[in-house]
Amino acid sequence: MQSLTDYLIGTGGWAYFKVPNKTSLKAYSKVFNFVEVNYTFYEYPDNQLVEKWRRIVSNDFTFAVRCHQDLTHRIGLKPVDEAYHVLSRMVTYCNILDSTFLVLETPASYVINHNEAKKVRDLFSSFSFRGVNLVWEIRAPVTKEALELMRDFNMIECVDLSIKTPSVESDILYSRLFGKGKHNIYQFADDELLTIDHEVESINPRIAALSYHGIKMNMDAARYMQYRKNRAFVPITAFTGVDSARAVLFEDAEFPLSKSELIENQGWKVIDLTLDKRVHLAECLANIPDKTYNSVDEVAEALEEII
């Protein structure tokens, strides 16, 4: 049975989507139907620029606005004049972009205890969001006070669906997908994209907004989008097996490297093990001899015995 979920698939920002002779956002919008605006986390663009973003894309393209870090990382979610000013600007951006998603990302140091929850409650209850949905990614441990806030204000709990599922029920699922690597250094293998897909289907939301992040985010999002269309994964490289490993190592590997350094620095990448299977390079590197390698050719020779 065909899913009734409306899938919004994209990445965190469009600046790294490069196509010759085309603006990045225009080219990006021809591939994806959704983007999370990173720019508004760092800067306050003037309204004319935001209006231009809306004009560049088609009417059915969806934006999510990432809330400026002034509110989430400096001021905090408390009812002070500056907080209302930041929220007002963010909601204005949402309205210009016809966006119903304002994404709050609070840092690991910001724990919602009883006292903080009261401040958040006072702030949100005294501000009009004008139809914009609050999406909240809490990077600190999620407390019962935080869960109560999200339920009381009909907020969307944002989680990395490749790692956990939301605790707050909603007919909208919003996931910022980083994976299991360090920081943004990661790429999703076939089985991980399948896990994400199964989680979405088991939740069965009305809308699933999936924002991929990290070094290979454009490829990750495109591969998942193609899987949704064709139920098959497109290759990562033009090769399979050892030749695929060679291709990804040639991207940026600098030698000499020990086996442990290879796994740490290169193992997060995905290779085409066969035409039908893509895995993390670390799975293969784990079985090569424990020594120092001086070139891609040396690593490839060792992998010949494994793959």
C-alpha positions as CSV (number, residue, x, y, z in Angstrom):
1,M,0.0,0.0,0.0
2,Q,1.4,3.4,-0.9
3,S,2.3,5.7,2.0
4,L,0.1,8.7,2.6
5,T,3.0,10.6,4.2
6,D,4.2,13.7,2.4
7,Y,8.0,13.4,2.3
8,L,10.1,16.6,2.4
9,I,13.7,15.6,1.7
10,G,16.7,17.9,1.6
11,T,19.7,19.2,3.5
12,G,20.9,21.8,5.9
13,G,21.5,24.7,3.5
14,W,22.1,24.9,-0.3
15,A,25.5,26.7,-0.4
16,Y,27.4,23.6,-1.1
17,F,25.2,22.5,-4.0
18,K,27.2,23.7,-7.0
19,V,26.1,23.5,-10.6
20,P,28.0,25.5,-13.3
21,N,26.2,28.6,-14.5
22,K,23.3,28.3,-12.1
23,T,22.7,29.8,-8.7
24,S,23.0,27.2,-5.9
25,L,19.5,27.6,-4.6
26,K,17.9,27.4,-8.1
27,A,20.0,24.2,-8.9
28,Y,19.3,22.7,-5.5
29,S,15.5,23.2,-5.8
30,K,15.5,21.2,-9.1
31,V,16.7,18.2,-7.2
32,F,15.2,18.5,-3.7
33,N,11.8,19.7,-2.5
34,F,12.9,21.0,0.9
35,V,15.7,22.9,2.6
36,E,16.6,24.0,6.1
37,V,17.9,27.6,6.0
38,N,21.2,27.6,7.8
39,Y,21.9,31.3,7.0
40,T,19.4,32.5,9.6
41,F,21.2,30.7,12.4
42,Y,24.3,32.9,11.9
43,E,23.0,36.1,10.3
44,Y,20.0,38.3,10.0
45,P,19.3,38.6,6.3
46,D,17.3,41.6,5.1
47,N,13.8,40.9,4.0
48,Q,14.5,41.6,0.4
49,L,17.1,38.8,0.3
50,V,14.6,36.4,1.9
51,E,12.0,37.4,-0.7
52,K,14.5,36.6,-3.4
53,W,15.0,33.1,-2.0
54,R,11.2,32.6,-2.3
55,R,11.0,33.9,-5.8
56,I,13.9,31.7,-7.0
57,V,12.1,28.4,-6.3
58,S,8.8,26.9,-7.3
59,N,5.6,27.4,-5.2
60,D,5.7,23.8,-4.0
61,F,9.2,24.1,-2.6
62,T,9.3,24.1,1.2
63,F,11.7,26.0,3.5
64,A,12.4,25.5,7.2
65,V,13.9,28.5,9.1
66,R,16.7,27.7,11.6
67,C,16.4,30.1,14.5
68,H,19.3,32.5,15.1
69,Q,21.8,31.3,17.7
70,D,21.3,34.6,19.6
71,L,18.1,33.2,21.0
72,T,19.1,29.6,21.5
73,H,22.8,29.9,22.6
74,R,23.2,33.4,24.1
75,I,19.9,34.8,25.4
76,G,18.1,31.6,26.2
77,L,14.4,30.9,25.9
78,K,13.3,33.5,28.4
79,P,10.8,36.4,28.2
80,V,13.1,39.4,27.7
81,D,12.8,42.1,25.0
82,E,15.7,40.8,22.9
83,A,14.2,37.3,22.8
84,Y,10.9,38.6,21.5
85,H,12.8,40.7,18.9
86,V,14.7,37.6,17.6
87,L,11.5,35.5,17.5
88,S,9.7,38.3,15.6
89,R,12.4,38.4,12.9
90,M,12.4,34.6,12.6
91,V,8.6,34.4,12.2
92,T,8.8,37.2,9.6
93,Y,11.3,35.1,7.6
94,C,8.9,32.1,7.9
95,N,6.0,34.2,6.6
96,I,8.0,35.5,3.7
97,L,9.1,32.0,2.8
98,D,5.7,30.5,3.3
99,S,7.4,28.2,5.9
100,T,5.6,26.6,8.7
101,F,8.8,25.4,10.4
102,L,10.9,27.4,12.8
103,V,13.8,25.1,14.1
104,L,15.2,25.7,17.5
105,E,18.5,24.0,18.3
106,T,19.4,24.4,22.0
107,P,23.0,23.4,23.1
108,A,24.1,20.6,25.3
109,S,24.7,23.0,28.1
110,Y,21.0,24.2,28.2
111,V,19.1,21.8,30.4
112,I,15.4,22.4,30.8
113,N,14.8,22.1,34.6
114,H,11.8,23.5,36.5
115,N,13.1,27.1,36.6
116,E,14.1,27.1,32.9
117,A,10.8,25.5,31.9
118,K,8.9,28.4,33.5
119,K,10.9,30.9,31.5
120,V,10.2,29.0,28.3
121,R,6.5,28.8,29.1
122,D,6.3,32.5,29.8
123,L,8.1,33.3,26.5
124,F,6.1,31.1,24.2
125,S,2.7,31.8,25.8
126,S,3.2,35.6,25.4
127,F,4.3,35.5,21.7
128,S,2.2,34.9,18.5
129,F,3.8,32.5,16.1
130,R,1.2,33.2,13.4
131,G,0.7,29.6,12.3
132,V,4.4,28.6,12.4
133,N,5.3,25.3,14.0
134,L,8.1,25.2,16.5
135,V,10.6,22.4,15.9
136,W,12.8,21.8,18.9
137,E,16.1,19.9,18.8
138,I,17.4,19.6,22.4
139,R,21.0,18.6,22.6
140,A,21.0,18.4,26.4
141,P,19.4,15.4,28.1
142,V,15.6,15.6,27.4
143,T,13.9,16.2,30.8
144,K,10.3,15.6,31.7
145,E,9.8,19.3,31.9
146,A,11.0,19.7,28.3
147,L,8.7,17.0,27.1
148,E,5.8,18.6,28.9
149,L,6.6,21.9,27.2
150,M,6.6,20.4,23.8
151,R,3.3,18.7,24.4
152,D,1.6,21.7,25.9
153,F,2.7,24.0,23.0
154,N,2.2,21.4,20.3
155,M,5.9,21.6,19.4
156,I,7.6,19.1,17.1
157,E,10.4,17.1,18.9
158,C,13.3,17.0,16.5
159,V,15.6,14.0,16.7
160,D,18.2,12.3,14.5
161,L,16.0,9.4,13.3
162,S,19.1,7.3,12.5
163,I,19.8,7.2,16.3
164,K,16.4,7.6,18.1
165,T,12.7,8.2,17.7
166,P,10.7,11.1,19.1
167,S,9.0,10.8,22.5
168,V,6.4,13.4,21.7
169,E,3.6,12.4,19.4
170,S,2.8,14.6,16.4
171,D,1.4,14.2,12.9
172,I,4.6,16.0,11.7
173,L,7.9,14.3,11.9
174,Y,11.0,16.5,11.7
175,S,14.5,14.9,11.7
176,R,18.0,16.5,11.4
177,L,20.1,13.6,10.3
178,F,23.8,13.6,11.2
179,G,24.4,9.8,11.7
180,K,26.8,8.2,14.2
181,G,30.1,9.9,13.3
182,K,32.0,12.8,14.9
183,H,30.5,16.2,14.3
184,N,29.4,16.3,10.7
185,I,31.9,13.8,9.4
186,Y,29.7,10.9,8.3
187,Q,28.0,9.2,5.3
188,F,25.0,6.9,5.4
189,A,25.2,3.3,4.2
190,D,22.3,1.5,2.6
191,D,21.2,-0.2,5.8
192,E,21.1,3.1,7.7
193,L,19.0,4.7,5.1
194,L,16.7,1.7,5.2
195,T,16.4,2.1,9.0
196,I,15.5,5.7,8.6
197,D,12.8,4.8,6.0
198,H,11.4,2.0,8.2
199,E,11.2,4.4,11.2
200,V,9.3,7.0,9.1
201,E,6.9,4.3,7.9
202,S,6.3,2.9,11.4
203,I,5.5,6.4,12.8
204,N,3.3,7.1,9.7
205,P,3.2,10.9,10.1
206,R,1.2,13.3,7.8
207,I,4.4,15.1,6.9
208,A,8.0,13.8,7.2
209,A,10.7,16.5,6.9
210,L,14.1,15.0,6.6
211,S,17.1,17.3,6.7
212,Y,20.4,15.6,6.0
213,H,23.6,17.1,7.4
214,G,27.3,16.4,7.1
215,I,30.1,16.3,4.6
216,K,28.2,14.0,2.2
217,M,24.7,15.4,2.9
218,N,23.8,16.1,-0.8
219,M,24.6,12.6,-1.8
220,D,22.9,11.1,1.3
221,A,19.7,13.1,0.7
222,A,19.7,12.3,-3.1
223,R,20.2,8.6,-2.5
224,Y,17.4,8.5,0.0
225,M,15.1,10.4,-2.3
226,Q,15.9,8.0,-5.2
227,Y,15.2,5.1,-2.9
228,R,11.8,6.5,-2.1
229,K,11.1,6.7,-5.8
230,N,12.6,3.5,-7.1
231,R,13.1,1.3,-4.0
232,A,16.7,0.8,-5.0
233,F,19.9,2.6,-4.0
234,V,22.1,4.4,-6.5
235,P,25.8,3.8,-6.4
236,I,28.3,6.0,-4.6
237,T,31.1,5.5,-7.1
238,A,31.6,4.2,-10.6
239,F,33.3,1.1,-9.3
240,T,32.8,-1.8,-6.9
241,G,34.9,-3.6,-4.3
242,V,38.6,-2.6,-4.0
243,D,38.3,-0.1,-6.9
244,S,35.5,1.7,-5.1
245,A,37.6,1.8,-2.0
246,R,40.5,3.2,-4.1
247,A,38.2,5.9,-5.4
248,V,37.1,7.2,-2.0
249,L,40.6,7.0,-0.6
250,F,42.0,9.1,-3.5
251,E,39.6,11.9,-2.5
252,D,41.7,13.2,0.4
253,A,43.7,10.4,2.2
254,E,47.2,11.6,3.1
255,F,49.8,9.0,4.0
256,P,51.5,7.5,5.9
257,L,48.6,6.3,8.0
258,S,48.3,3.5,10.6
259,K,45.4,1.1,10.4
260,S,43.7,2.9,13.3
261,E,44.2,6.3,11.6
262,L,42.8,4.9,8.4
263,I,39.7,3.7,10.2
264,E,39.2,7.0,12.1
265,N,39.9,9.3,9.1
266,Q,38.5,7.3,6.2
267,G,36.2,4.6,7.7
268,W,33.1,6.8,7.8
269,K,33.0,6.9,4.0
270,V,30.7,4.5,2.1
271,I,31.9,2.3,-0.8
272,D,30.1,0.2,-3.3
273,L,31.0,-3.3,-2.0
274,T,28.9,-4.8,-4.8
275,L,26.4,-3.4,-7.3
276,D,23.7,-4.0,-4.8
277,K,25.4,-3.2,-1.5
278,R,27.1,-0.2,0.0
279,V,28.9,-0.3,3.3
280,H,31.2,1.8,5.4
281,L,34.8,1.5,4.5
282,A,35.6,0.8,8.1
283,E,33.9,-2.6,7.8
284,C,36.6,-3.6,5.3
285,L,39.5,-1.8,6.9
286,A,38.9,-3.6,10.2
287,N,40.2,-6.8,8.7
288,I,43.5,-5.6,7.1
289,P,46.9,-6.1,8.8
290,D,47.7,-3.8,11.7
291,K,50.6,-1.7,10.3
292,T,51.4,1.6,8.8
293,Y,50.4,2.2,5.1
294,N,52.2,4.5,2.8
295,S,49.9,4.8,-0.2
296,V,46.4,4.0,-1.5
297,D,48.0,1.1,-3.5
298,E,49.2,-0.5,-0.2
299,V,45.8,-0.3,1.3
300,A,44.2,-1.6,-1.9
301,E,46.6,-4.6,-1.8
302,A,45.6,-5.4,1.7
303,L,41.9,-5.1,0.9
304,E,42.3,-7.5,-2.0
305,E,42.7,-10.2,0.6
306,I,39.5,-9.1,2.3
307,I,37.0,-8.1,-0.4
